[in-house]
Each structure stands twice: as structure tokens, then as C-alpha cells.
Amino acid sequence: MENWNAKGAHLPEENQPKGFFESGLNRIAASITTELATSLGYEVSMQDFLGAARLVSVKVPVAGHNYYWIGFFNRWKYIGHRDIESSKTD
């Protein structure tokens, strides 16, 4: 079974963190990026499927994306993201 919780498990072999130092820097960069993107607000919505699975959508207007995760049996998998459609009329 695929290990979804491993850091960098979804990356190609050549892009995976090489060691402790690089892995630590990646974590710091990810934390800073997350804080900056969500500091101006975000919106979370969840859908529960019979208590066995959850679909989560996180709308981050600053990034201009909706991010999607699915969780089941205490494991989470990132599904992907979509651009937020602009409601402006030109």
C-alpha cells in the first residue's frame, strides 16, 4: 500500500529531499509560504461520506486557487487544485 504520509513521496526520485538539512529547509519554506498565503483569509468546506471519508476544499483567494483533499481511515491525500473563477464582468 502506498504511504501517503511520507514527506516528498509524491515527487519524482530526483526531486525528493536529499538529507536532513534539505528536508528541514523545505519544511520551513512550506510553513512560511502557507502562512503568507492564508494570512489574508481562507475558507474551508467539508463533506462527510457516511463517516468513512471526507472531501475537503480550501479556498485561498490570495493564491487564486481552491485546494482539494480526501481523507479516509485517518489518512489524507491531496487531490489537486483549481483556479478560482473570477466573478468580475468586463
MDAnalysis code that builds the backbone (N, CA, C; Angstrom):
import MDAnalysis as mda
import numpy as np

u = mda.Universe.empty(270, n_residues=90, atom_resindex=np.repeat(np.arange(90), 3), trajectory=True)
u.add_TopologyAttr("name", ["N", "CA", "C"] * 90)
u.add_TopologyAttr("resid", np.arange(1, 91))
u.add_TopologyAttr("resname", ["MET", "GLU", "ASN", "TRP", "ASN", "ALA", "LYS", "GLY", "ALA", "HIS", "LEU", "PRO", "GLU", "GLU", "ASN", "GLN", "PRO", "LYS", "GLY", "PHE", "PHE", "GLU", "SER", "GLY", "LEU", "ASN", "ARG", "ILE", "ALA", "ALA", "SER", "ILE", "THR", "THR", "GLU", "LEU", "ALA", "THR", "SER", "LEU", "GLY", "TYR", "GLU", "VAL", "SER", "MET", "GLN", "ASP", "PHE", "LEU", "GLY", "ALA", "ALA", "ARG", "LEU", "VAL", "SER", "VAL", "LYS", "VAL", "PRO", "VAL", "ALA", "GLY", "HIS", "ASN", "TYR", "TYR", "TRP", "ILE", "GLY", "PHE", "PHE", "ASN", "ARG", "TRP", "LYS", "TYR", "ILE", "GLY", "HIS", "ARG", "ASP", "ILE", "GLU", "SER", "SER", "LYS", "THR", "ASP"])
u.atoms.positions = np.array([
    [0.845, -1.189, 0.000],
    [0.000, 0.000, 0.000],
    [0.886, 1.247, 0.000],
    [0.480, 2.226, -0.741],
    [1.229, 3.477, -0.870],
    [1.217, 4.249, 0.456],
    [2.372, 4.791, 0.854],
    [2.469, 5.580, 2.075],
    [2.201, 7.040, 1.745],
    [1.007, 7.519, 2.058],
    [0.598, 8.880, 1.730],
    [1.165, 9.902, 2.694],
    [1.647, 9.471, 3.842],
    [2.110, 10.402, 4.857],
    [3.595, 10.730, 4.739],
    [4.314, 10.067, 3.857],
    [5.743, 10.306, 3.725],
    [5.988, 11.645, 3.031],
    [6.861, 12.456, 3.594],
    [7.180, 13.751, 3.003],
    [7.902, 13.549, 1.677],
    [7.393, 14.154, 0.621],
    [8.019, 14.058, -0.686],
    [7.744, 12.762, -1.416],
    [6.827, 11.921, -0.896],
    [6.554, 10.626, -1.519],
    [5.970, 10.777, -2.910],
    [5.308, 11.897, -3.174],
    [4.670, 12.109, -4.475],
    [5.634, 12.686, -5.515],
    [6.844, 13.024, -5.105],
    [7.805, 13.642, -6.015],
    [8.611, 12.588, -6.762],
    [9.080, 12.926, -7.981],
    [9.991, 12.017, -8.681],
    [11.268, 11.826, -7.863],
    [11.954, 10.739, -8.089],
    [13.156, 10.389, -7.316],
    [14.191, 11.514, -7.292],
    [14.408, 12.183, -8.424],
    [15.437, 13.232, -8.480],
    [15.045, 14.500, -7.727],
    [13.768, 14.682, -7.393],
    [13.324, 15.882, -6.685],
    [13.057, 15.659, -5.202],
    [13.237, 14.453, -4.712],
    [12.996, 14.190, -3.300],
    [14.116, 14.779, -2.456],
    [13.781, 15.212, -1.218],
    [14.809, 15.780, -0.336],
    [15.975, 14.813, -0.157],
    [17.192, 15.353, -0.204],
    [18.396, 14.517, -0.155],
    [18.855, 14.191, 1.265],
    [18.529, 15.037, 2.216],
    [19.007, 14.771, 3.563],
    [18.266, 15.593, 4.597],
    [18.737, 15.524, 5.824],
    [18.102, 16.200, 6.946],
    [18.036, 17.711, 6.740],
    [19.143, 18.311, 6.314],
    [19.211, 19.767, 6.145],
    [18.248, 20.243, 5.057],
    [18.275, 19.595, 3.892],
    [17.392, 19.982, 2.790],
    [15.928, 19.756, 3.155],
    [15.648, 18.662, 3.825],
    [14.286, 18.374, 4.254],
    [13.789, 19.435, 5.234],
    [14.659, 19.850, 6.158],
    [14.297, 20.895, 7.125],
    [14.039, 22.232, 6.450],
    [14.880, 22.600, 5.488],
    [14.678, 23.843, 4.750],
    [13.368, 23.809, 3.962],
    [13.050, 22.659, 3.373],
    [11.791, 22.517, 2.643],
    [10.594, 22.726, 3.563],
    [10.663, 22.167, 4.772],
    [9.572, 22.331, 5.737],
    [9.399, 23.786, 6.153],
    [10.512, 24.469, 6.384],
    [10.458, 25.888, 6.767],
    [9.860, 26.717, 5.628],
    [10.312, 26.468, 4.393],
    [9.787, 27.207, 3.240],
    [8.292, 26.945, 3.060],
    [7.864, 25.711, 3.245],
    [6.445, 25.377, 3.111],
    [5.619, 26.065, 4.190],
    [6.134, 26.124, 5.409],
    [5.414, 26.787, 6.505],
    [5.271, 28.287, 6.248],
    [6.342, 28.910, 5.800],
    [6.294, 30.353, 5.524],
    [5.334, 30.647, 4.381],
    [5.398, 29.844, 3.328],
    [4.507, 30.026, 2.182],
    [3.049, 29.868, 2.596],
    [2.764, 28.873, 3.417],
    [1.403, 28.637, 3.884],
    [0.905, 29.803, 4.721],
    [1.741, 30.284, 5.628],
    [1.345, 31.410, 6.476],
    [1.074, 32.667, 5.656],
    [1.918, 32.943, 4.683],
    [1.720, 34.131, 3.851],
    [0.459, 34.019, 2.998],
    [0.219, 32.844, 2.437],
    [-0.939, 32.668, 1.559],
    [-2.252, 32.724, 2.322],
    [-2.257, 32.247, 3.558],
    [-3.514, 32.185, 4.309],
    [-3.685, 33.332, 5.304],
    [-2.707, 34.225, 5.407],
    [-2.800, 35.303, 6.396],
    [-3.937, 36.268, 6.091],
    [-4.312, 36.401, 4.836],
    [-5.401, 37.298, 4.474],
    [-6.749, 36.577, 4.405],
    [-6.776, 35.336, 4.776],
    [-8.030, 34.610, 4.865],
    [-8.114, 33.410, 3.947],
    [-8.910, 32.464, 4.387],
    [-9.200, 31.265, 3.606],
    [-10.536, 30.719, 4.079],
    [-11.123, 29.845, 3.287],
    [-12.428, 29.278, 3.601],
    [-12.346, 27.765, 3.431],
    [-12.767, 27.032, 4.466],
    [-12.720, 25.574, 4.441],
    [-14.141, 25.029, 4.390],
    [-14.374, 24.077, 3.498],
    [-15.660, 23.383, 3.484],
    [-15.390, 21.878, 3.457],
    [-16.224, 21.129, 4.195],
    [-16.059, 19.676, 4.293],
    [-17.354, 18.973, 3.935],
    [-17.205, 17.834, 3.281],
    [-18.328, 16.960, 3.016],
    [-17.994, 15.602, 3.607],
    [-18.888, 15.089, 4.429],
    [-18.688, 13.801, 5.078],
    [-19.454, 12.725, 4.315],
    [-18.823, 11.590, 4.080],
    [-19.445, 10.477, 3.380],
    [-19.557, 9.280, 4.315],
    [-20.703, 9.207, 5.021],
    [-21.025, 8.105, 5.932],
    [-19.986, 7.890, 7.024],
    [-19.258, 8.913, 7.370],
    [-18.268, 8.815, 8.440],
    [-16.996, 8.094, 8.047],
    [-16.928, 7.565, 6.828],
    [-15.748, 6.815, 6.396],
    [-14.772, 7.677, 5.615],
    [-15.274, 8.716, 4.965],
    [-14.411, 9.559, 4.134],
    [-14.882, 11.008, 4.218],
    [-13.957, 11.913, 3.963],
    [-14.263, 13.341, 3.915],
    [-13.580, 13.965, 2.712],
    [-14.312, 14.857, 2.065],
    [-13.753, 15.658, 0.985],
    [-13.646, 17.076, 1.517],
    [-12.455, 17.647, 1.445],
    [-12.212, 18.981, 1.985],
    [-11.773, 19.900, 0.857],
    [-12.365, 21.090, 0.845],
    [-11.998, 22.129, -0.105],
    [-11.526, 23.335, 0.690],
    [-10.369, 23.868, 0.326],
    [-9.832, 25.061, 0.974],
    [-9.678, 26.130, -0.099],
    [-10.433, 27.208, 0.054],
    [-10.380, 28.320, -0.894],
    [-9.403, 29.357, -0.355],
    [-8.351, 29.650, -1.121],
    [-7.334, 30.627, -0.735],
    [-7.342, 31.733, -1.795],
    [-8.086, 32.823, -1.533],
    [-8.206, 33.885, -2.523],
    [-6.870, 34.525, -2.925],
    [-5.939, 34.656, -1.986],
    [-4.652, 35.268, -2.295],
    [-3.900, 34.448, -3.348],
    [-3.989, 33.136, -3.234],
    [-3.328, 32.260, -4.207],
    [-4.169, 32.109, -5.473],
    [-5.465, 32.415, -5.385],
    [-6.350, 32.286, -6.540],
    [-6.727, 30.848, -6.854],
    [-6.689, 29.974, -5.823],
    [-6.969, 28.550, -6.037],
    [-7.915, 27.991, -4.982],
    [-8.596, 26.918, -5.366],
    [-9.282, 26.024, -4.441],
    [-8.434, 24.763, -4.382],
    [-8.089, 24.312, -3.182],
    [-7.294, 23.105, -2.997],
    [-8.197, 22.011, -2.450],
    [-7.982, 20.760, -2.901],
    [-8.858, 19.653, -2.533],
    [-8.059, 18.499, -1.936],
    [-8.588, 17.957, -0.828],
    [-8.035, 16.773, -0.172],
    [-9.158, 15.787, 0.073],
    [-8.814, 14.505, 0.125],
    [-9.762, 13.480, 0.534],
    [-9.113, 12.725, 1.691],
    [-9.914, 12.450, 2.699],
    [-9.414, 11.737, 3.862],
    [-10.283, 10.530, 4.147],
    [-9.646, 9.422, 4.443],
    [-10.374, 8.243, 4.883],
    [-9.457, 7.393, 5.743],
    [-10.059, 6.815, 6.782],
    [-9.331, 5.984, 7.737],
    [-8.084, 6.687, 8.285],
    [-8.251, 7.959, 8.682],
    [-7.195, 8.778, 9.296],
    [-5.989, 9.017, 8.397],
    [-6.186, 8.979, 7.088],
    [-5.137, 9.317, 6.125],
    [-5.685, 10.350, 5.162],
    [-4.830, 11.279, 4.742],
    [-5.240, 12.346, 3.834],
    [-4.428, 12.284, 2.558],
    [-5.091, 12.529, 1.445],
    [-4.426, 12.548, 0.138],
    [-4.821, 13.829, -0.577],
    [-3.820, 14.551, -1.046],
    [-4.040, 15.759, -1.822],
    [-4.529, 15.357, -3.201],
    [-5.659, 15.916, -3.616],
    [-6.227, 15.585, -4.917],
    [-5.723, 16.548, -5.984],
    [-5.776, 17.842, -5.683],
    [-5.330, 18.822, -6.660],
    [-5.909, 20.188, -6.363],
    [-5.794, 21.083, -7.333],
    [-6.329, 22.432, -7.157],
    [-6.948, 22.919, -8.455],
    [-7.817, 23.900, -8.321],
    [-8.432, 24.568, -9.470],
    [-8.336, 26.062, -9.259],
    [-8.273, 26.799, -10.348],
    [-8.281, 28.248, -10.260],
    [-9.651, 28.725, -9.793],
    [-9.654, 29.763, -8.977],
    [-10.914, 30.384, -8.569],
    [-11.419, 31.208, -9.739],
    [-12.666, 30.960, -10.108],
    [-13.235, 31.703, -11.234],
    [-13.556, 33.128, -10.791],
    [-13.159, 34.060, -11.586],
    [-13.387, 35.461, -11.298],
    [-14.848, 35.805, -11.519],
    [-15.435, 36.599, -10.614],
    [-16.823, 36.988, -10.757],
    [-16.946, 38.386, -11.375],
    [-15.816, 38.933, -11.844],
    [-15.821, 40.262, -12.454],
    [-16.427, 40.188, -13.849],
    [-17.173, 41.215, -14.203],
    [-17.689, 41.330, -15.559],
    [-17.040, 42.544, -16.211],
    [-16.451, 42.322, -17.347],
    [-15.755, 43.403, -18.046],
    [-16.655, 44.058, -19.062],
])
